Amino acid sequence: MKIFYGVQGTGNGHISRARVLAKAFNQRNDMQVDYLFTGRNADQYFDMQVFGSYQTRQGLSFKTENGTIAKWKTLLSFKPKLFFNDVKALDLSGYDLVLNDFEPISAWAAKRQNIPSIAISHQAAFLNPIPQKGNFLYSQLLLKHFAPCDIKLGVHYYHFDHPIMPPFVDDLATEANSEKDILVYFPFENLKEIRRLLKPFTEYRFHCFHPELKQDFDQGHIHWRKTSKEGFHKKLNSCGGVIANGGFELSSECLKLGKKLLIKPLHGQFEQYSNIVTLEKMGLCHTMPTLDETYLKKWLIEDRPEVVEFQSNPDQLIDWIAGKEWHNTKDICQQLWQNVSFPNSVKNNLGIKDTRIN
């Protein structure tokens, strides 16, 4: 079976999900998978060895400014001629299936060439009537038409009785935890504003990863680090808590590790607002609307939440892909949720007894 996998590269969350699947695909001898990443410059990808000889294109992406989506800059960055030429030039004739994680070039090329396509993305979850906030007409149109696929398989913290699957979260090596070490990941925020937020809390050590940093350096209790998958996950495993935007993959990792979580959403992105709605409903995060030290001060003394046991092995999903019963999404989602364990406090907050889809 020959598969083409298109991945949105704007944020690291899509790539993290693709890495988990790629490791499993690489163990199979009945599948060949080729990868396309779009949304950032080719030289900005890192730790990509698992994908082999992957392709990159410009694709479509959003622009941000000081923690807010800059709609005008996003519009100006769109190069329609280049995009449509890339769609036409992508030859999928030799592939049996296109997998898609909110990547528009491969999605539209598959649609144009009548190649079966499956969306496996967090965004696809919001095509179902699940708890959401800020999903106005613009967002609805974006979800439906940005990267259209034949089959929609959403990924979310909980299914809410819809064909949505749980995230796959890699198991991390056990390390000693320090409540005084805090991981900070604000890739869309201004570095000066991050420093202003953290500067007063000298009794803590903040480890700040940011894509604008070209080298590691320290400013007293603030430790600035350039992006690195290995370094980031090492600190994620050993820290006492995480301060971040409302991206799905990182928050899922925090839930599995039992890390307390303080979220400042990326303004203008309904997905992050909606993530917060569900996380708060589950009782698994705190929020701050802006980079406000008052919220941070209260959060730093909070206790850790209980662990959510998300699985790390996607073999069941890959077997389902190989079986070609792609329209039967409920059964595979049901199987995957059987491997997820919520603490009693989360079950009570959600009003459920188990994880089955009704």
GIHU-V805747 format. One record per pair of residues at least 24 apart in sequence whose ideal C-beta (glycine too) atoms are under 6 Angstrom apart, sorted by sequence separation. I is the first residue (numbers start at 0). J is the second residue. D is the distance in Angstrom with one decimal. If there is no record, write none. Layout:
i->(I/I)
j->(J/J)
d->(D/D)
//
This chain:
i->(179/180/181/182/183/184/186/197/260/261/262/263/126/179/245/22/247/4/8/21/123/206/310/8/9/21/56/124/245/254/0/1/2/3/4/5/6/8/118/123/129/245/309/7/8/18/124/116/308/116/117/118/119/121/115/127/307/117/110/261/305/124/106/106/103/106/259/103/59/102/259/58/101/58/257/99/56/99/257/9/182/255/182/254/255/182/181/180/180/181/182/183/184/171/176/178/174/177/174/281/37/171/282/37/281/35/187/168/168/166/13/168/3/3/1/7/199/1/2/3/4/5/6/7/196/0/7/2/6/196/5/192/5/66/156/66/63/65/121/138/134/133/133/132/132/168/170/131/169/166/168/132/165/167/130/167/130/19/162/162/164/162/165/164/165/165/150/152/46/160/160/158/67/68/67/68/15/12/12/10/12/23/23/20/19/23)
j->(203/204/205/206/207/208/210/221/284/285/286/287/151/204/271/49/274/32/36/49/151/234/338/37/38/50/85/153/274/283/30/31/32/33/34/35/36/38/148/153/159/275/339/38/39/49/155/148/340/149/150/151/152/154/149/161/341/152/147/298/342/163/146/147/145/148/301/146/103/146/303/103/146/104/303/146/104/148/306/60/234/307/235/307/309/238/238/238/239/240/241/242/243/232/237/239/236/239/237/345/102/236/348/104/348/105/265/251/252/251/100/255/91/94/94/100/292/95/96/97/98/99/100/101/290/95/102/98/102/292/102/290/105/187/277/188/187/189/247/269/269/269/272/272/273/309/311/273/311/309/311/276/309/311/276/313/277/167/328/329/332/332/335/335/336/339/325/328/228/356/357/356/266/267/267/268/248/246/247/246/248/313/314/313/313/317)
d->(5.3/5.0/5.1/5.3/4.2/5.4/5.2/5.4/4.4/5.1/5.1/5.0/5.4/5.8/3.2/5.8/5.9/5.5/4.1/4.7/4.4/4.9/4.3/5.9/3.8/5.6/5.0/2.9/4.7/5.9/4.9/5.0/4.6/5.4/5.1/4.8/5.1/4.1/3.8/4.0/4.5/5.5/5.9/5.2/4.9/5.6/4.1/4.1/3.8/5.1/4.3/4.9/5.0/5.0/5.7/4.0/5.8/6.0/5.9/4.5/3.6/4.9/3.8/5.6/5.6/5.7/5.5/4.7/5.1/5.7/5.1/6.0/5.1/5.5/5.5/5.7/5.6/5.3/4.0/4.4/5.3/6.0/5.6/4.2/4.9/4.4/5.9/4.6/5.8/5.4/4.8/4.8/4.4/6.0/5.8/3.7/5.0/5.9/4.5/4.9/5.7/4.5/4.7/5.7/5.4/5.4/5.3/5.5/5.4/4.3/4.7/4.5/5.8/4.6/5.0/5.8/5.9/5.3/5.1/4.9/4.4/4.9/4.8/4.2/4.5/5.2/4.8/5.9/5.4/5.8/3.4/5.3/2.9/5.6/5.3/4.5/4.2/5.1/4.4/4.5/4.8/3.7/4.5/4.2/5.3/4.5/4.8/4.3/5.3/5.6/6.0/5.1/5.6/6.0/4.7/4.8/5.4/4.5/4.1/4.8/4.8/4.9/5.6/4.8/5.9/4.9/5.1/5.6/3.9/5.6/5.0/5.4/4.1/3.5/5.4/5.7/4.6/4.9/5.6/5.9/3.5/5.0/6.0/5.5/6.0/5.5)
//
